[in-house]
Amino acid sequence: MKYVVRTLLYLVLVAPLALFIVYSFTEGWFFPAPFPSEWTTTTFQRAMDDPRTLGGMWQGFVIAVIVSLLSLILAFPAARALGLRQFRGRQIAWLVLFLPTVVPPLAIGMGLNILFLRVGLAGTIIGVSLAHLISTLPYTVFTLSSAFARYDENYEHQALALGASPAQIFFN
């Protein structure tokens, strides 16, 4: 039974993507027909020859790299503090950090749109990256803090006593 449910779940998750891939290699596939009547690479080739497609893919890659790096840079110290330390206001810090996951995305998006229009970041790669960062940062902090919750700082103290530099400790 477990495997049947798992297979159905995979099918539900993969089916829309598979349909888009099949649709990109067809022409004239309309609703009542269960399968495409004509297979061709013309539609796919047209999309790949369009400079906007490659430009959009490149911009998406750049935004993904920027958001990933910024998320790690900002989340690491927060996750370390929240995972290792017990301090007054820790629960409030968690609440503020996870607030973007609770507030409806439309409210956040409208507020960011107004702010970015006034600041001049609307439609820029940095603006889009910052907008994505708001939704990814809580999950990055949560993931890293769970690793720090089981982390023993005594290993760092021992490494310092044995002559390791802070950079060596950080990267090892």
Residue frames as a rotation matrix with the C-alpha (Angstrom) as fourth column:
MET 1
0.568 0.823 0.000 0.00
0.823 -0.568 0.000 0.00
0.000 0.000 -1.000 0.00
LYS 2
0.397 -0.504 -0.767 2.86
0.220 -0.759 0.613 2.35
-0.891 -0.412 -0.190 0.89
TYR 3
-0.661 -0.716 0.225 4.43
0.351 -0.030 0.936 1.89
-0.663 0.697 0.271 -2.54
VAL 4
-0.140 0.707 0.693 1.14
0.977 -0.016 0.213 2.54
0.162 0.707 -0.689 -4.32
VAL 5
0.792 0.423 -0.440 0.67
0.530 -0.834 0.154 5.83
-0.302 -0.356 -0.885 -2.48
ARG 6
0.026 -0.883 -0.469 4.28
0.105 -0.464 0.880 6.80
-0.994 -0.072 0.081 -3.13
THR 7
-0.672 -0.243 0.699 3.94
0.667 0.210 0.715 5.99
-0.320 0.947 0.021 -6.84
LEU 8
0.312 0.863 0.398 0.73
0.931 -0.361 0.054 8.02
0.190 0.354 -0.916 -7.09
LEU 9
0.683 -0.132 -0.718 2.39
0.284 -0.858 0.428 10.94
-0.673 -0.496 -0.549 -5.34
TYR 10
-0.432 -0.900 -0.056 5.34
0.212 -0.161 0.964 10.82
-0.877 0.404 0.261 -7.74
LEU 11
-0.442 0.344 0.828 2.96
0.897 0.175 0.406 10.61
-0.005 0.922 -0.386 -10.67
VAL 12
0.675 0.732 -0.098 1.01
0.736 -0.676 0.019 13.66
-0.052 -0.085 -0.995 -9.47
LEU 13
0.458 -0.572 -0.680 4.24
0.068 -0.741 0.668 15.61
-0.886 -0.353 -0.301 -9.02
VAL 14
-0.585 -0.798 0.145 5.86
0.146 0.073 0.987 14.58
-0.798 0.598 0.073 -12.30
ALA 15
-0.045 0.640 0.767 2.81
0.913 0.338 -0.228 14.53
-0.406 0.690 -0.600 -14.60
PRO 16
0.845 0.401 -0.355 2.52
0.230 -0.870 -0.436 18.31
-0.484 0.286 -0.827 -15.13
LEU 17
0.089 -0.894 -0.440 6.20
-0.561 -0.410 0.720 18.61
-0.823 0.183 -0.537 -15.96
ALA 18
-0.597 -0.277 0.753 6.00
0.328 0.772 0.544 15.62
-0.732 0.572 -0.370 -18.29
LEU 19
0.394 0.816 0.422 3.02
0.800 -0.078 -0.595 17.16
-0.453 0.573 -0.684 -20.08
PHE 20
0.730 -0.194 -0.656 4.93
-0.288 -0.957 -0.038 20.40
-0.620 0.216 -0.754 -20.65
ILE 21
-0.386 -0.921 0.049 7.87
-0.398 0.214 0.892 18.46
-0.832 0.325 -0.449 -22.08
VAL 22
-0.392 0.322 0.862 5.60
0.715 0.696 0.065 16.43
-0.579 0.641 -0.503 -24.38
TYR 23
0.666 0.739 -0.102 3.72
0.542 -0.574 -0.613 19.57
-0.511 0.353 -0.783 -25.41
SER 24
0.315 -0.614 -0.724 6.97
-0.456 -0.767 0.452 21.28
-0.832 0.188 -0.521 -26.40
PHE 25
-0.780 -0.620 0.086 7.58
-0.256 0.442 0.860 18.55
-0.571 0.648 -0.503 -28.99
THR 26
-0.335 0.735 0.589 4.11
0.831 0.526 -0.184 18.55
-0.445 0.428 -0.787 -30.52
GLU 27
-0.932 0.194 -0.305 2.04
-0.296 -0.894 0.337 20.71
-0.207 0.405 0.891 -32.80
GLY 28
-0.373 0.877 -0.302 -1.72
-0.691 -0.046 0.721 20.67
0.619 0.478 0.624 -32.96
TRP 29
-0.750 0.159 -0.642 -2.45
0.465 0.817 -0.340 18.70
0.471 -0.554 -0.687 -29.77
PHE 30
-0.487 0.676 0.554 -5.98
-0.606 -0.718 0.343 19.71
0.629 -0.168 0.759 -28.84
PHE 31
-0.351 0.285 0.892 -8.25
-0.928 0.022 -0.372 18.70
-0.126 -0.958 0.257 -25.99
PRO 32
0.663 0.711 0.235 -10.25
-0.720 0.691 -0.060 15.65
-0.205 -0.130 0.970 -27.02
ALA 33
0.556 -0.504 -0.661 -7.24
-0.256 0.653 -0.713 13.84
0.791 0.565 0.234 -28.48
PRO 34
0.984 -0.180 -0.014 -5.50
0.076 0.343 0.936 11.72
-0.164 -0.922 0.352 -25.81
PHE 35
0.123 -0.984 0.126 -2.19
0.670 0.176 0.721 11.84
-0.732 -0.004 0.682 -27.69
PRO 36
-0.089 -0.205 -0.975 -0.58
-0.425 -0.877 0.223 14.39
-0.901 0.434 -0.009 -30.00
SER 37
0.838 0.445 0.315 -1.38
0.108 0.432 -0.896 13.99
-0.534 0.785 0.314 -33.68
GLU 38
0.755 -0.611 0.238 1.95
0.209 -0.120 -0.970 15.37
0.622 0.782 0.038 -34.88
TRP 39
0.646 -0.649 -0.403 5.40
0.537 0.011 0.844 15.21
-0.543 -0.761 0.355 -33.29
THR 40
0.579 -0.499 0.645 7.92
0.465 -0.448 -0.764 17.89
0.670 0.742 -0.027 -34.21
THR 41
-0.045 -0.666 -0.745 10.85
0.975 -0.191 0.112 19.77
-0.217 -0.721 0.658 -32.76
THR 42
-0.208 -0.016 0.978 9.80
0.618 -0.777 0.119 23.02
0.758 0.630 0.172 -34.43
THR 43
0.750 0.573 0.331 8.12
0.099 -0.592 0.800 24.47
0.654 -0.567 -0.501 -31.34
PHE 44
0.752 -0.546 -0.369 11.03
0.532 0.173 0.829 23.54
-0.389 -0.820 0.421 -29.11
GLN 45
-0.196 -0.871 0.450 13.56
0.979 -0.152 0.133 24.85
-0.048 0.467 0.883 -31.62
ARG 46
0.147 0.344 0.927 11.63
0.433 -0.865 0.252 28.11
0.889 0.364 -0.277 -31.97
ALA 47
0.974 0.227 -0.003 11.71
0.089 -0.369 0.925 28.62
0.209 -0.901 -0.380 -28.21
MET 48
0.482 -0.860 -0.168 15.42
0.667 0.236 0.706 27.83
-0.568 -0.452 0.688 -28.00
ASP 49
-0.226 -0.558 0.798 16.26
0.936 -0.351 0.020 30.14
0.269 0.752 0.602 -30.90
ASP 50
0.650 0.520 0.554 14.49
0.329 -0.850 0.411 33.06
0.685 -0.085 -0.724 -29.27
PRO 51
-0.406 -0.897 0.177 17.10
0.207 -0.278 -0.938 35.19
0.890 -0.345 0.298 -27.48
ARG 52
-0.015 0.468 0.884 14.54
-0.817 -0.515 0.259 36.03
0.576 -0.718 0.390 -24.79
THR 53
0.885 0.335 -0.324 14.40
-0.138 0.852 0.504 32.37
0.445 -0.401 0.800 -23.75
LEU 54
0.222 -0.889 -0.401 18.14
0.726 0.425 -0.541 32.08
0.651 -0.171 0.739 -23.27
GLY 55
-0.487 -0.354 0.799 18.25
-0.145 -0.869 -0.474 35.50
0.861 -0.347 0.372 -21.63
GLY 56
0.402 0.738 0.542 15.50
-0.744 -0.081 0.663 34.48
0.533 -0.670 0.517 -19.23
MET 57
0.828 -0.168 -0.535 17.29
0.320 0.925 0.204 31.24
0.461 -0.340 0.820 -18.41
TRP 58
-0.222 -0.973 0.068 20.52
0.570 -0.186 -0.801 33.14
0.791 -0.139 0.595 -17.78
GLN 59
-0.322 0.173 0.931 18.76
-0.557 -0.830 -0.038 35.69
0.766 -0.530 0.363 -15.57
GLY 60
0.763 0.646 0.020 17.08
-0.435 0.490 0.755 32.89
0.478 -0.585 0.655 -13.63
PHE 61
0.479 -0.685 -0.550 20.43
0.662 0.693 -0.287 31.23
0.577 -0.226 0.785 -13.06
VAL 62
-0.510 -0.684 0.521 22.03
0.196 -0.683 -0.704 34.51
0.838 -0.257 0.482 -11.89
ILE 63
0.065 0.623 0.779 19.12
-0.756 -0.479 0.446 35.18
0.651 -0.619 0.440 -9.53
ALA 64
0.873 0.259 -0.414 19.32
-0.001 0.848 0.529 31.65
0.488 -0.462 0.741 -8.14
VAL 65
0.037 -0.944 -0.329 23.05
0.735 0.249 -0.630 32.02
0.677 -0.219 0.703 -7.43
ILE 66
-0.537 -0.211 0.817 22.61
-0.212 -0.903 -0.373 35.46
0.816 -0.374 0.440 -5.82
VAL 67
0.409 0.787 0.462 19.72
-0.711 -0.042 0.702 34.29
0.572 -0.616 0.543 -3.63
SER 68
0.762 -0.162 -0.626 21.57
0.347 0.920 0.184 31.12
0.546 -0.357 0.758 -2.59
LEU 69
-0.283 -0.958 -0.055 24.74
0.626 -0.141 -0.767 32.97
0.727 -0.251 0.639 -1.64
LEU 70
-0.475 0.158 0.866 22.94
-0.479 -0.872 -0.103 35.79
0.738 -0.464 0.490 0.18
SER 71
0.629 0.777 0.010 20.73
-0.472 0.372 0.800 33.31
0.618 -0.508 0.600 1.98
LEU 72
0.520 -0.514 -0.683 23.71
0.652 0.755 -0.072 31.32
0.553 -0.407 0.727 3.23
ILE 73
-0.528 -0.776 0.345 25.66
0.387 -0.582 -0.715 34.43
0.756 -0.244 0.608 4.21
LEU 74
-0.337 0.478 0.811 22.75
-0.679 -0.720 0.142 35.89
0.652 -0.503 0.568 6.17
ALA 75
0.663 0.728 -0.176 21.37
-0.434 0.565 0.702 32.65
0.610 -0.389 0.690 7.58
PHE 76
0.096 -0.685 -0.722 24.61
0.389 0.694 -0.606 31.18
0.916 -0.223 0.333 8.91
PRO 77
-0.851 -0.450 0.270 25.12
-0.067 -0.416 -0.907 33.61
0.520 -0.790 0.324 11.83
ALA 78
-0.169 0.870 0.464 21.42
-0.942 -0.282 0.185 33.64
0.291 -0.405 0.867 12.68
ALA 79
0.621 0.398 -0.675 21.21
-0.294 0.917 0.270 29.86
0.727 0.030 0.686 12.59
ARG 80
-0.303 -0.816 -0.493 24.34
0.346 0.387 -0.854 29.53
0.888 -0.429 0.165 14.70
ALA 81
-0.832 0.022 0.554 22.96
-0.454 -0.601 -0.658 31.89
0.318 -0.799 0.510 17.35
LEU 82
0.093 0.976 0.199 19.49
-0.974 0.048 0.221 30.35
0.206 -0.215 0.955 17.35
GLY 83
0.565 0.107 -0.818 20.78
-0.202 0.979 -0.011 26.78
0.800 0.172 0.575 17.30
LEU 84
-0.230 -0.799 -0.556 23.54
0.454 0.417 -0.787 27.05
0.861 -0.433 0.267 19.89
ARG 85
-0.945 -0.252 0.210 22.39
-0.012 -0.613 -0.790 29.70
0.328 -0.749 0.576 22.33
GLN 86
0.028 0.930 -0.367 19.54
0.928 0.112 0.355 30.01
0.371 -0.350 -0.860 24.77
PHE 87
-0.938 -0.340 -0.070 18.73
0.344 -0.887 -0.309 33.68
0.043 -0.314 0.948 25.31
ARG 88
-0.253 0.866 -0.431 15.83
0.386 -0.318 -0.866 35.91
-0.887 -0.386 -0.253 26.25
GLY 89
0.172 0.425 -0.888 13.78
-0.624 -0.651 -0.432 36.75
-0.762 0.629 0.154 23.17
ARG 90
-0.832 -0.534 0.152 14.82
-0.253 0.607 0.753 33.65
-0.495 0.588 -0.640 21.25
GLN 91
-0.354 0.789 0.502 11.21
0.747 0.562 -0.355 32.68
-0.562 0.250 -0.789 20.57
ILE 92
0.548 0.512 -0.661 10.45
0.068 -0.815 -0.575 36.21
-0.834 0.271 -0.482 19.37
ALA 93
-0.314 -0.743 -0.591 13.44
-0.681 -0.257 0.686 36.01
-0.662 0.617 -0.425 17.04
TRP 94
-0.848 0.075 0.525 12.05
0.315 0.867 0.385 32.76
-0.427 0.492 -0.759 15.60
LEU 95
0.146 0.989 0.011 8.63
0.687 -0.093 -0.721 34.38
-0.712 0.113 -0.693 15.22
VAL 96
0.416 -0.044 -0.908 10.01
-0.392 -0.910 -0.135 37.42
-0.821 0.412 -0.396 13.41
LEU 97
-0.643 -0.752 -0.145 12.18
-0.496 0.264 0.827 35.22
-0.584 0.603 -0.543 11.22
PHE 98
-0.833 0.348 0.431 9.28
0.498 0.811 0.308 32.99
-0.242 0.471 -0.848 10.16
LEU 99
-0.191 0.786 -0.588 6.78
0.005 -0.598 -0.802 35.82
-0.982 -0.156 0.110 9.76
PRO 100
-0.436 0.038 -0.899 7.17
-0.845 -0.361 0.395 35.88
-0.309 0.932 0.189 5.94
THR 101
-0.952 0.106 -0.286 5.99
-0.030 0.900 0.434 32.26
0.303 0.422 -0.854 5.80
VAL 102
-0.553 0.784 -0.281 2.82
0.698 0.252 -0.670 33.10
-0.454 -0.567 -0.687 7.75
VAL 103
-0.193 0.450 -0.872 1.88
-0.264 -0.880 -0.395 36.41
-0.945 0.154 0.289 6.13
PRO 104
0.645 0.493 0.583 0.07
0.400 0.432 -0.808 35.92
-0.650 0.755 0.081 2.80
PRO 105
-0.307 -0.859 0.411 2.45
0.812 -0.011 0.583 36.24
-0.496 0.512 0.701 -0.16
LEU 106
0.195 0.446 0.873 0.18
0.833 -0.546 0.094 38.79
0.519 0.709 -0.478 -1.82
ALA 107
0.972 0.164 -0.170 0.59
0.234 -0.769 0.595 41.19
-0.032 -0.618 -0.785 1.12
ILE 108
0.242 -0.959 -0.147 4.36
0.346 -0.056 0.937 40.80
-0.907 -0.277 0.318 1.08
GLY 109
-0.285 -0.347 0.893 4.47
0.939 0.087 0.333 41.14
-0.193 0.934 0.301 -2.70
MET 110
0.565 0.561 0.605 2.39
0.661 -0.747 0.075 44.31
0.494 0.357 -0.793 -2.77
GLY 111
0.905 -0.270 -0.327 4.45
0.095 -0.622 0.777 45.88
-0.413 -0.735 -0.537 -0.01
LEU 112
-0.046 -0.977 0.210 7.71
0.504 0.159 0.849 44.96
-0.863 0.145 0.484 -1.74
ASN 113
0.002 0.111 0.994 6.40
0.989 -0.147 0.015 46.25
0.147 0.983 -0.110 -5.05
ILE 114
0.901 0.362 0.238 5.59
0.319 -0.926 0.201 49.67
0.293 -0.105 -0.950 -3.56
LEU 115
0.671 -0.708 -0.219 8.93
0.017 -0.281 0.960 49.79
-0.741 -0.648 -0.176 -1.74
PHE 116
-0.168 -0.798 0.578 10.97
0.684 0.328 0.651 48.70
-0.710 0.505 0.491 -4.76
LEU 117
0.368 0.349 0.862 9.15
0.870 -0.457 -0.186 51.18
0.329 0.818 -0.472 -7.02
ARG 118
0.999 0.044 0.024 10.09
0.031 -0.917 0.397 54.02
0.039 -0.396 -0.917 -4.69
VAL 119
0.451 -0.892 0.039 13.68
-0.108 -0.011 0.994 52.87
-0.886 -0.452 -0.101 -4.26
GLY 120
0.335 -0.284 -0.899 14.20
-0.929 -0.262 -0.263 52.03
-0.160 0.923 -0.351 -7.92
LEU 121
-0.664 -0.611 0.432 14.70
-0.565 0.788 0.246 48.26
-0.490 -0.081 -0.868 -7.54
ALA 122
0.322 0.874 0.363 11.51
-0.299 0.458 -0.837 47.18
-0.898 0.161 0.409 -9.31
GLY 123
0.980 0.166 -0.113 12.28
-0.164 0.339 -0.926 44.90
-0.115 0.926 0.360 -12.22
THR 124
0.220 -0.965 -0.139 16.01
-0.903 -0.148 -0.403 44.65
0.369 0.215 -0.904 -11.48
ILE 125
0.118 -0.264 -0.957 17.93
0.031 0.964 -0.262 41.48
0.992 0.001 0.122 -10.78
ILE 126
-0.892 -0.452 0.021 18.82
0.022 -0.090 -0.996 42.75
0.452 -0.887 0.090 -7.31
GLY 127
-0.448 0.805 0.388 15.17
-0.894 -0.415 -0.172 43.56
0.022 -0.424 0.905 -6.57
VAL 128
0.472 0.608 -0.639 13.97
-0.612 0.747 0.258 40.14
0.634 0.269 0.725 -7.69
SER 129
-0.263 -0.660 -0.703 16.77
0.190 0.679 -0.709 38.51
0.946 -0.320 -0.053 -5.70
LEU 130
-0.922 -0.058 0.382 15.80
-0.332 -0.386 -0.861 40.41
0.198 -0.921 0.336 -2.56
ALA 131
0.014 0.996 0.085 12.15
-0.987 0.001 0.159 39.45
0.159 -0.086 0.984 -3.04
HIS 132
0.445 0.085 -0.891 13.14
-0.205 0.979 -0.010 35.78
0.871 0.187 0.453 -3.32
LEU 133
-0.616 -0.777 -0.129 15.45
0.004 0.161 -0.987 36.11
0.788 -0.608 -0.095 -0.35
ILE 134
-0.440 0.524 0.729 12.53
-0.883 -0.399 -0.246 37.02
0.162 -0.753 0.638 1.91
SER 135
0.640 0.767 -0.042 10.89
-0.753 0.637 0.167 33.66
0.154 -0.075 0.985 1.30
THR 136
0.507 -0.484 -0.713 14.06
0.054 0.844 -0.534 31.52
0.860 0.232 0.454 1.30
LEU 137
-0.348 -0.754 0.557 15.83
-0.508 -0.347 -0.788 32.96
0.788 -0.557 -0.263 4.34
PRO 138
0.205 0.432 0.878 13.53
-0.976 0.158 0.150 31.42
-0.074 -0.888 0.454 6.99
TYR 139
0.976 0.198 -0.091 13.95
-0.209 0.970 -0.127 27.95
0.063 0.143 0.988 5.54
THR 140
0.279 -0.949 -0.149 17.72
0.036 0.165 -0.986 28.32
0.960 0.269 0.081 5.28
VAL 141
-0.323 -0.357 0.876 17.95
-0.812 -0.371 -0.450 29.44
0.486 -0.857 -0.170 8.90
PHE 142
0.558 0.621 0.551 15.70
-0.811 0.548 0.203 26.59
-0.175 -0.560 0.810 10.00
THR 143
0.893 -0.243 -0.379 17.77
0.023 0.866 -0.500 24.00
0.450 0.437 0.779 8.14
LEU 144
-0.046 -0.995 0.093 21.10
-0.038 -0.091 -0.995 25.30
0.998 -0.050 -0.033 9.39
SER 145
-0.152 0.009 0.988 19.91
-0.921 -0.365 -0.138 25.82
0.359 -0.931 0.063 12.98
SER 146
0.876 0.460 0.143 18.83
-0.482 0.824 0.298 22.20
0.020 -0.330 0.944 13.23
ALA 147
0.512 -0.786 -0.347 22.41
0.357 0.562 -0.746 21.22
0.781 0.258 0.568 12.40
PHE 148
-0.380 -0.678 0.630 23.75
-0.298 -0.555 -0.777 23.64
0.876 -0.482 0.009 15.02
ALA 149
0.480 0.615 0.625 21.36
-0.809 0.035 0.587 22.28
0.339 -0.787 0.515 17.65
ARG 150
0.990 -0.143 0.002 23.43
0.135 0.940 0.314 19.07
-0.047 -0.310 0.949 17.67
TYR 151
0.442 -0.865 0.236 26.76
0.154 -0.186 -0.971 20.84
0.884 0.466 0.051 17.25
ASP 152
0.725 -0.302 -0.619 29.41
0.669 0.094 0.737 20.75
-0.164 -0.949 0.271 19.99
GLU 153
0.899 -0.351 0.262 31.41
-0.230 -0.887 -0.400 23.98
0.373 0.300 -0.878 20.22
ASN 154
0.651 -0.690 0.314 34.15
-0.271 0.175 0.946 22.22
-0.708 -0.702 -0.073 22.18
TYR 155
0.471 -0.479 0.741 35.55
0.811 0.566 -0.149 20.97
-0.349 0.671 0.655 18.89
GLU 156
0.700 -0.197 0.687 36.21
0.293 -0.798 -0.527 24.57
0.652 0.570 -0.501 17.86
HIS 157
0.809 -0.401 0.429 37.94
-0.586 -0.513 0.627 25.31
-0.032 -0.759 -0.651 21.16
GLN 158
0.551 -0.618 0.561 40.10
0.207 0.752 0.626 22.22
-0.809 -0.229 0.542 20.77
ALA 159
0.528 -0.338 0.779 41.02
0.840 0.072 -0.538 23.18
0.126 0.939 0.321 17.22
LEU 160
0.789 -0.241 0.565 42.00
-0.190 -0.970 -0.149 26.69
0.584 0.011 -0.812 18.38
ALA 161
0.725 -0.521 0.451 44.12
-0.493 0.065 0.868 25.19
-0.482 -0.851 -0.210 21.17
LEU 162
0.410 -0.558 0.722 45.85
0.538 0.787 0.302 22.97
-0.736 0.265 0.623 18.61
GLY 163
-0.491 -0.743 -0.456 46.74
0.171 -0.595 0.786 25.96
-0.854 0.308 0.419 16.44
ALA 164
-0.310 0.439 0.843 44.01
0.951 0.153 0.270 26.05
-0.011 0.885 -0.465 13.80
SER 165
-0.999 0.007 -0.035 43.03
-0.011 -0.995 0.096 29.45
-0.035 0.096 0.995 12.46
PRO 166
-0.324 0.945 -0.041 39.39
-0.239 -0.124 -0.963 30.59
-0.915 -0.303 0.266 12.57
ALA 167
0.039 0.304 -0.952 39.23
-0.991 -0.112 -0.077 30.25
-0.130 0.946 0.297 8.77
GLN 168
-0.746 -0.363 -0.558 40.44
-0.450 0.893 0.021 26.63
0.491 0.267 -0.829 8.99
ILE 169
-0.856 0.494 0.153 37.85
0.107 0.459 -0.882 25.89
-0.506 -0.739 -0.445 11.66
PHE 170
-0.097 0.878 -0.469 35.09
-0.607 -0.426 -0.671 27.48
-0.789 0.220 0.574 9.59
PHE 171
0.111 0.124 -0.986 35.90
-0.983 0.159 -0.091 25.59
0.146 0.979 0.139 6.39
ASN 172
-0.707 -0.343 -0.619 36.64
-0.274 0.939 -0.207 22.25
0.652 0.024 -0.758 8.06
